[in-house]
Amino acid sequence: MANSLPIEIQAEIIKHLPIKSLIRCTLLSKLFSSIIKSSSFVTEHSVRHNQQHYLIAHLKKIISSLTLRIELITSPDTTVYARSKLYVSIIDNDTFPQNKSPITVPEFIKRFEPGQSYGFCSSQGLLCLFEDAVVEKKCIIWNPSIRRCIVIPIPDASATVVGFGVCPDSSDIKLVKIREYDNSATSNSVNWEAEVYTVSSGIWKTVRSDKPHESVSLNSDQVAINGIIYFSANDYSSRMNGYPKNLIITFDLTSDKIGEVQLPDSLALVSGVLYLSRRMESLAVIHDYEEGEQRVCDVWMMKHGVRNSYEKLFTFRAPKDSDDRVLGFRKNGDPILLRSGPSKGDKIEVYNPSSEQFTDLEVFGSGDCIEAVIVDSLAETLHLIDLSNTILINDDNKVDVDNEKDAANDNDDHDDDDDDATTAASVLMDMFQAK
């Protein structure tokens, strides 16, 4: 019976399969491989399939023993110390936080030069790392679910802010590069040049880049939600006690247009630090400040996705002599905090605002000294399945990053499609019944 299934029925069945089974399906036939790697299939699978959610933690810590893979870094005064870089995945379901495991990291990410600074953001299951090298800035887009990454050099990257996101309608993976340059003799007057790179076309194009105000300057802090990239920004024409006004600049991944979101006065005209995050697929604004000798964190969220409408969710007050801060949020909306202090070392814990209880994720050893940590919530996705691991040099040239052959992506030794389709139907039914 399985052998007689029309290919249209088989294609409909595989839309319900999990990611790992779909990777196997790409090996069954050229036809299946073509269907699964199409942008329409990737988009529909992301929308209709209940993907597994997980947290991914990027940890960079200074260690005293060399039991892990380390990098030796020599500073100008010849002091030598060891850093360990780890990526940990934690399944975000009823077992949380017990089901955790290290992540296989692509070779190019391992070869990042030590000492470079990084940006880190995500969109629709993809992670984007910005490598701020001295000679050339690069962007690494990585899908941990299927172990794919691409590396995109960013030309003319001086004085630029680079954003990343996936268009929900077309599944186009995009970078936006906004460059600021002086427009007059005054430092508060700058113009923008905006360019957009689409991975599917491999081309940078200039887009309209009208600024809300001449005195607005972008920050690198960003988050992509539902097809919009949100950047934190400052308006230097409006100040309170010497601090510039806070606001948010947006980039629409569908229309390629720049916009503006105003913040309430309780966020726009405050001291301290504002940074953006994603909470339950809505924009969260985190206000981090000091009140006397205590560190305080207010968490606000955009109401129902309506711009210029915010509500304050809760306030977290760190214990005395602690340097706690919010890193991100679980799928259920609970905040994830980095808790650090001279007496207890560093920990990543989940905070329940209702019970005011903490849950240690146990990703650090006792007494670990953390140099940097980033936590993000992801869902499994097929994005990048149509690409091998490559460095995109220019519009016409691609260079492989990894030497090892990826069977799921590079296997072209298929038999005749008609025979494969029959075999595929049998294997497909077995997988679906075992699902």
Beta strands, then each sheet from edge to edge (+ up, - down):
strand 1: 53-63
strand 2: 71-74
strand 3: 80-91
strand 4: 100-102
strand 5: 117-123
strand 6: 126-132
strand 7: 137-143
strand 8: 148-154
strand 9: 160-166
strand 10: 173-182
strand 11: 190-198
strand 12: 203-207
strand 13: 216-225
strand 14: 228-240
strand 15: 243-252
strand 16: 258-261
strand 17: 273-279
strand 18: 282-291
strand 19: 294-302
strand 20: 310-317
strand 21: 325-329
strand 22: 335-341
strand 23: 345-352
strand 24: 357-360
strand 25: 369-379
strand 26: 390-392
strand 27: 398-400
sheet 1: 2+ 3- 1+ 25-
sheet 2: 2+ 3- 4+
sheet 3: 5+ 6- 7+ 8- 26- 27+
sheet 4: 9+ 10- 11+ 12-
sheet 5: 13+ 14- 15+ 16-
sheet 6: 17+ 18- 19+ 20-
sheet 7: 21+ 22- 23+ 24-
end
